[in-house]
Amino acid sequence: MRKSTLTAAIIALVLSACGSNGVSGSNSFNGTWEKAEGEPAVCRDSFTFKGDNVFEIQNSRAQGGETSSGTYKNVEENDYQFDYGGASDMFTIEIEGNSMTAQMAGSKNVCKYNKEK
């Protein structure tokens, strides 16, 4: 009995470790991410992720400078759909520590962000 419980616990631990893909849950997103480098005409100035999959994006001056908000959802692995109400964008997002990269679907540009402390 003890051996089977220990085995089950080890299997659960291994499976949870294997399931991590660089973004460990929505809590990794939470907070404000400021642009560290990237093309101003393509990269947003900042992403702010709040609880319940809510986001706010500050567009760069080259993009008009407005703020957009809405909800996001994980579509597959590091691919996320951002819904603004009447429109949506797809991003591939990877987080490692306090660094985040974001690449809009169809774009060759990768934007780099640092988490605000």
Secondary structure, 3 states (H helix, E strand, C coil): CHHHHHHHHHHHHHHHHHCCCCCCCHHHHCEEEEEEECCCCCCCCEEEEECCCEEEEECCHHHCCCEEEEEEEEEECCEEEEECCCCEEEEEEEEECCEEEEEECCCCCCEEEEECC
